[in-house]
Amino acid sequence: MKNQKLVMIPGPTPTVRSITDQMGRETVAFGDPAFVKDFKELVVDLKKLLKVDGECFVVAGTGTMAMEMAIANVTKRGDNVLIVSNGFFGDRFIDLCQRKGLEVDVLSAPWGEVVPADAIESKLSEKNYAAVTVTHVDTATGAVAPIQEIGTMMKKFPETVYIVDGVAATVGEREYVDPMGIDILFTGSQKAFGVAPGLAILWAGKKALARRKALGTIPEFYIDFEKWIPIMNDPSKYYATPAVNMIWALKESVRLINEEGIEARYERHMRVSNAVNASLEAMGFKVLAKKGNRCSTLSNVLYPEGINDAEFRKELAEQGVMVAGGLAAYAGKMFRIGHMGNIDDHTVYSSIAAIERTLIKLGYKYEKGIGLKTLLEKM
């Protein structure tokens, strides 16, 4: 009999039954009064949840589309953009910005580390930048950027739009838009919200919205703030067809978040992350991100001597847990395990137990049971 497979990659994350049920509802017309009411309530709730006095956009698309939406609405060809990259997905902004004809400078950190706020401040002082991008959590490294500290520093640069990529962080790592000085925050539905892939979610503060107004007409069509603002304020209007069932699913996710309490949710993610990392280290693995730079939504785990990546992940899948491989220079050297969204303690314990069984199957010599023992002590 095959084991039930837990999806423990850094996204998509597992969907709980009440969210899945919303996705399976009979689809209605996007102008249905009950759906319009639900959509409007969702947008309002998302603004409250992330504390923005501006706009929230919920649009059919991906996190990558949200990246482009963020850049397209606050820059024009020839503008300077500073990209702060802590890994693979931070670097994705480079190609995106260069294709738009922007002048790009990059501040990079070694994988597992982050660029500090003072280094960003120093770079911003060199010239006028239209925008700066920071990836809150890069899933390639598991490192978490100090976005609040950066936001405080950004007050010295009132003309620069502060963009935070929250794809692997939002509602899993502590984020608040206006209180943290963030001008644009974006994410996707499939990460810490615990919904299936399909929605791009973006929050824009007043500075970002003013910048969009100042640009006039932009080349982009589907991702133009100005096209979507009337819809977000009154979903009975039409611009492009909303993803009806996905919006219901996200609404249920937000209900669950509010039921748990957003601060309690942040604390839960930290507790689980610390326990998982300690458990993995007790078994002989190493966590790529340095202590103090580790995120709460996933762990990027280096193999001990003698463990083959392909064999490990294949056997782990047989034991009932699917994890992701390492990227770029770390391909074949580590695995990535997500622990974000609506996963419960039972899922965490099951995942660590499956890792222990895998190590035993592969003949790895270690103190059997130490992973679960450590988890019990830390959780």
C-alpha positions as CSV (number, residue, x, y, z in Angstrom):
1,M,0.0,0.0,0.0
2,K,1.4,3.4,-1.0
3,N,1.8,6.1,1.6
4,Q,-0.3,9.3,1.3
5,K,2.1,11.9,-0.2
6,L,2.5,15.2,1.7
7,V,3.5,18.1,-0.5
8,M,6.2,19.8,1.4
9,I,7.8,21.8,-1.3
10,P,8.2,25.6,-0.9
11,G,4.9,26.0,-2.9
12,P,2.4,25.1,-3.9
13,T,1.6,24.3,-0.3
14,P,-1.1,21.9,0.9
15,T,-4.7,23.1,0.8
16,V,-7.0,22.4,3.7
17,R,-10.5,20.9,3.0
18,S,-12.4,24.2,3.6
19,I,-10.3,26.0,0.9
20,T,-10.5,23.1,-1.5
21,D,-14.3,23.0,-1.1
22,Q,-14.5,26.6,-2.2
23,M,-12.5,25.8,-5.4
24,G,-15.0,23.0,-6.1
25,R,-18.1,25.2,-5.9
26,E,-20.4,25.6,-8.9
27,T,-19.0,28.6,-10.8
28,V,-21.3,31.6,-11.1
29,A,-21.3,34.6,-13.3
30,F,-18.7,37.2,-12.2
31,G,-21.5,39.7,-12.1
32,D,-23.5,37.6,-9.7
33,P,-24.4,39.9,-6.7
34,A,-23.3,37.3,-4.1
35,F,-19.9,36.9,-5.8
36,V,-19.5,40.6,-6.2
37,K,-20.1,41.0,-2.5
38,D,-17.6,38.3,-1.7
39,F,-15.0,39.8,-3.9
40,K,-15.4,43.3,-2.5
41,E,-15.2,41.9,1.1
42,L,-12.0,40.0,0.2
43,V,-10.3,43.1,-1.1
44,V,-11.2,45.1,2.0
45,D,-10.1,42.3,4.3
46,L,-6.7,42.0,2.5
47,K,-6.1,45.7,3.0
48,K,-6.9,45.4,6.7
49,L,-4.8,42.3,7.0
50,L,-1.6,43.8,5.6
51,K,-2.4,47.3,6.8
52,V,-2.4,49.4,3.7
53,D,-4.1,52.7,3.1
54,G,-4.1,52.3,-0.7
55,E,-5.2,49.6,-3.0
56,C,-5.1,45.8,-3.1
57,F,-5.2,44.0,-6.4
58,V,-6.3,40.4,-6.7
59,V,-5.8,39.3,-10.3
60,A,-5.6,36.0,-12.2
61,G,-1.9,35.3,-12.7
62,T,1.2,34.2,-11.0
63,G,3.8,35.7,-8.5
64,T,6.0,36.4,-11.5
65,M,3.3,38.4,-13.1
66,A,3.0,40.3,-9.9
67,M,6.7,41.1,-10.1
68,E,6.2,42.6,-13.5
69,M,3.0,44.5,-12.3
70,A,5.0,46.1,-9.5
71,I,7.8,47.3,-11.8
72,A,5.6,48.3,-14.7
73,N,3.4,50.7,-12.7
74,V,6.2,52.8,-11.0
75,T,9.0,53.0,-13.6
76,K,9.5,54.2,-17.2
77,R,12.2,53.4,-19.7
78,G,15.6,54.8,-18.7
79,D,14.8,54.9,-14.9
80,N,17.4,53.6,-12.5
81,V,16.3,50.6,-10.4
82,L,18.3,49.0,-7.6
83,I,17.8,45.3,-7.2
84,V,18.7,43.8,-3.9
85,S,19.1,40.1,-4.4
86,N,19.5,37.4,-1.8
87,G,19.4,34.5,-4.3
88,F,17.9,33.0,-7.5
89,F,14.5,34.8,-7.4
90,G,16.0,38.1,-6.5
91,D,18.0,37.9,-9.7
92,R,14.8,37.3,-11.7
93,F,14.2,41.1,-11.4
94,I,17.3,41.7,-13.4
95,D,16.0,40.3,-16.7
96,L,12.5,41.7,-16.1
97,C,13.8,45.2,-15.6
98,Q,16.3,45.1,-18.4
99,R,13.6,44.0,-20.9
100,K,11.7,47.1,-19.9
101,G,14.7,49.3,-20.7
102,L,15.5,50.2,-17.1
103,E,19.0,51.0,-15.9
104,V,19.8,48.2,-13.4
105,D,22.2,48.1,-10.5
106,V,22.4,44.9,-8.3
107,L,23.4,44.4,-4.7
108,S,23.8,40.7,-4.1
109,A,24.5,38.7,-1.0
110,P,26.3,35.3,-0.8
111,W,23.6,32.5,-0.8
112,G,22.5,32.0,2.8
113,E,23.2,35.7,3.7
114,V,21.3,38.9,3.1
115,V,22.2,42.5,2.1
116,P,22.1,44.7,5.1
117,A,20.1,48.0,5.2
118,D,23.2,50.1,5.5
119,A,24.7,48.7,2.3
120,I,21.4,49.5,0.5
121,E,21.5,53.0,1.9
122,S,25.0,53.5,0.7
123,K,24.1,52.5,-2.8
124,L,20.9,54.5,-2.9
125,S,23.0,57.6,-2.0
126,E,25.0,57.3,-5.2
127,K,22.2,58.3,-7.7
128,N,18.5,58.8,-8.0
129,Y,16.6,55.5,-8.1
130,A,13.0,55.3,-9.2
131,A,12.6,52.0,-7.3
132,V,14.4,49.4,-5.2
133,T,13.3,45.8,-5.0
134,V,13.9,43.5,-2.1
135,T,13.0,39.8,-1.9
136,H,11.7,39.1,1.6
137,V,12.3,35.4,1.4
138,D,14.2,33.8,-1.5
139,T,13.2,30.2,-1.7
140,A,16.5,29.3,-3.3
141,T,18.4,30.2,-0.1
142,G,15.9,30.3,2.8
143,A,17.3,33.7,3.8
144,V,15.0,36.4,5.1
145,A,15.7,40.1,4.4
146,P,15.3,42.8,7.1
147,I,12.4,44.5,5.4
148,Q,11.3,46.6,8.4
149,E,14.8,47.9,8.9
150,I,15.1,48.7,5.2
151,G,11.7,50.4,5.3
152,T,12.8,52.7,8.1
153,M,16.0,53.6,6.2
154,M,13.9,54.2,3.0
155,K,12.4,57.3,4.6
156,K,15.6,59.1,3.7
157,F,14.8,58.5,0.0
158,P,11.2,59.7,-0.5
159,E,11.4,59.6,-4.3
160,T,12.3,55.9,-4.4
161,V,9.5,53.3,-4.5
162,Y,10.2,50.5,-2.1
163,I,9.0,47.1,-3.6
164,V,9.0,44.0,-1.6
165,D,8.6,40.5,-3.2
166,G,6.6,38.6,-0.6
167,V,5.9,35.6,-2.7
168,A,7.4,33.1,-0.2
169,A,6.8,35.2,2.8
170,T,3.4,37.0,3.0
171,V,1.2,35.8,5.9
172,G,4.1,33.5,6.9
173,E,6.7,36.1,7.7
174,R,5.8,39.3,9.6
175,E,4.8,42.0,7.0
176,Y,2.7,45.1,7.2
177,V,2.7,47.5,4.3
178,D,2.3,51.1,5.7
179,P,3.8,50.5,9.2
180,M,7.0,49.1,7.6
181,G,7.3,51.8,5.0
182,I,6.6,49.4,2.1
183,D,5.2,51.0,-1.1
184,I,4.4,47.8,-3.0
185,L,4.1,44.3,-1.6
186,F,3.1,41.3,-3.8
187,T,2.7,37.6,-3.5
188,G,0.9,34.5,-5.0
189,S,-2.0,32.5,-3.7
190,Q,-0.1,29.2,-3.6
191,K,2.4,29.9,-0.8
192,A,1.6,30.9,2.8
193,F,-2.0,31.6,1.9
194,G,-2.4,27.9,1.3
195,V,-4.5,28.2,-1.9
196,A,-3.8,26.6,-5.2
197,P,-1.7,28.5,-7.8
198,G,-3.6,31.0,-9.9
199,L,-3.9,34.4,-8.2
200,A,-1.4,37.3,-8.1
201,I,-2.0,39.6,-5.0
202,L,-0.5,43.0,-4.8
203,W,-0.8,45.9,-2.3
204,A,0.1,49.4,-3.3
205,G,0.5,52.3,-0.9
206,K,-0.1,56.0,-1.7
207,K,3.4,56.7,-3.0
208,A,3.2,53.9,-5.5
209,L,-0.3,55.0,-6.6
210,A,0.9,58.6,-7.0
211,R,3.9,57.4,-9.1
212,R,1.5,55.4,-11.4
213,K,-0.6,58.6,-11.9
214,A,2.5,60.6,-12.7
215,L,3.6,58.2,-15.5
216,G,0.5,58.7,-17.6
217,T,-0.1,56.0,-20.2
218,I,2.1,52.9,-19.7
219,P,2.9,50.3,-22.4
220,E,1.4,47.4,-20.3
221,F,-2.3,46.6,-20.6
222,Y,-3.4,43.7,-18.5
223,I,-1.2,44.6,-15.4
224,D,-1.9,48.4,-15.4
225,F,-3.0,49.6,-12.0
226,E,-5.3,52.1,-13.6
227,K,-7.3,49.4,-15.4
228,W,-7.8,47.4,-12.2
229,I,-8.5,50.1,-9.6
230,P,-12.1,50.6,-10.7
231,I,-12.7,46.8,-10.5
232,M,-11.1,46.4,-7.1
233,N,-13.2,49.2,-5.8
234,D,-16.4,47.9,-7.4
235,P,-16.1,44.3,-8.6
236,S,-19.5,44.5,-10.4
237,K,-17.6,46.3,-13.1
238,Y,-15.8,44.4,-15.9
239,Y,-12.2,44.6,-17.2
240,A,-11.0,41.0,-17.4
241,T,-12.7,37.9,-16.1
242,P,-11.9,37.2,-12.5
243,A,-11.0,33.7,-11.3
244,V,-14.3,33.2,-9.5
245,N,-13.5,30.0,-7.6
246,M,-10.0,31.0,-6.7
247,I,-11.3,34.2,-5.2
248,W,-13.7,32.2,-3.1
249,A,-10.8,30.0,-2.0
250,L,-8.6,33.0,-1.1
251,K,-11.5,34.5,0.9
252,E,-11.7,31.3,2.9
253,S,-7.9,31.4,3.4
254,V,-8.2,35.0,4.8
255,R,-11.1,33.8,7.1
256,L,-8.8,31.1,8.5
257,I,-6.0,33.6,9.0
258,N,-8.2,36.0,10.8
259,E,-9.6,33.1,12.9
260,E,-6.1,32.1,13.9
261,G,-4.9,35.8,14.3
262,I,-2.2,37.1,12.0
263,E,0.3,37.6,14.8
264,A,-0.4,34.1,16.1
265,R,0.2,32.8,12.6
266,Y,3.5,34.6,12.4
267,E,4.5,33.1,15.8
268,R,3.4,29.6,14.7
269,H,5.6,29.8,11.6
270,M,8.6,30.8,13.7
271,R,8.0,28.0,16.2
272,V,7.7,25.4,13.5
273,S,10.7,26.7,11.6
274,N,13.0,26.7,14.6
275,A,11.9,23.2,15.6
276,V,12.3,21.8,12.0
277,N,15.8,23.3,11.6
278,A,16.9,22.0,15.0
279,S,15.5,18.5,14.1
280,L,17.3,18.4,10.8
281,E,20.6,19.6,12.3
282,A,20.3,16.9,15.0
283,M,20.1,14.3,12.2
284,G,23.3,15.6,10.6
285,F,22.0,18.0,8.0
286,K,23.1,21.7,7.8
287,V,20.8,24.6,7.1
288,L,22.1,26.9,4.3
289,A,20.9,30.2,5.8
290,K,23.0,31.5,8.7
291,K,21.3,31.8,12.1
292,G,19.8,35.2,12.3
293,N,19.1,35.2,8.5
294,R,16.8,32.1,8.5
295,C,13.2,32.5,7.3
296,S,10.1,30.9,8.9
297,T,8.5,29.5,5.7
298,L,11.0,26.9,4.5
299,S,14.3,25.3,5.2
300,N,17.1,24.8,2.6
301,V,19.0,21.8,3.9
302,L,22.6,20.7,2.9
303,Y,23.2,16.9,2.8
304,P,25.7,15.3,5.1
305,E,28.6,13.3,3.5
306,G,27.3,10.1,1.8
307,I,23.7,11.1,1.0
308,N,22.9,11.3,-2.8
309,D,20.3,13.9,-3.6
310,A,18.3,11.9,-6.2
311,E,18.2,8.8,-4.1
312,F,17.2,10.7,-1.0
313,R,14.3,12.6,-2.6
314,K,13.1,9.5,-4.5
315,E,13.0,7.4,-1.3
316,L,11.5,10.3,0.7
317,A,8.7,10.5,-1.9
318,E,8.2,6.7,-1.4
319,Q,8.0,7.4,2.4
320,G,5.2,9.9,1.7
321,V,6.9,13.3,1.5
322,M,7.7,15.4,-1.6
323,V,10.4,18.0,-1.2
324,A,12.2,20.2,-3.7
325,G,15.8,20.1,-4.9
326,G,18.4,22.8,-4.6
327,L,18.9,25.4,-7.3
328,A,21.8,26.7,-9.3
329,A,25.2,25.9,-7.6
330,Y,23.3,24.0,-4.9
331,A,21.5,21.6,-7.3
332,G,22.3,18.1,-6.0
333,K,23.7,19.4,-2.8
334,M,20.6,20.2,-0.8
335,F,16.8,19.8,-0.6
336,R,14.2,22.4,0.2
337,I,11.3,21.7,2.5
338,G,8.4,24.1,3.0
339,H,6.6,24.6,6.3
340,M,4.3,27.4,5.6
341,G,0.6,28.1,5.2
342,N,-2.0,25.9,6.9
343,I,0.1,22.8,7.7
344,D,-0.6,21.5,11.2
345,D,1.8,19.9,13.7
346,H,0.7,16.4,12.6
347,T,2.1,17.2,9.1
348,V,5.3,18.5,10.5
349,Y,5.9,15.4,12.7
350,S,4.9,13.1,9.8
351,S,7.5,14.8,7.5
352,I,10.3,14.5,10.0
353,A,9.4,10.8,10.6
354,A,9.5,10.2,6.9
355,I,13.0,11.8,6.7
356,E,14.1,9.5,9.5
357,R,12.7,6.5,7.7
358,T,14.5,7.6,4.5
359,L,17.8,7.9,6.2
360,I,17.4,4.4,7.7
361,K,16.5,3.0,4.3
362,L,19.5,4.6,2.7
363,G,21.8,3.1,5.4
364,Y,22.9,6.5,6.8
365,K,24.5,6.1,10.2
366,Y,23.0,8.5,12.8
367,E,21.3,8.4,16.1
368,K,17.9,6.9,15.2
369,G,15.0,8.9,16.5
370,I,17.0,12.0,17.3
371,G,15.0,14.0,14.7
372,L,11.7,13.3,16.3
373,K,13.1,13.6,19.8
374,T,14.4,17.1,19.0
375,L,11.1,18.0,17.4
376,L,9.2,17.0,20.5
377,E,11.5,19.1,22.6
378,K,11.3,22.2,20.4
379,M,7.7,22.2,19.2
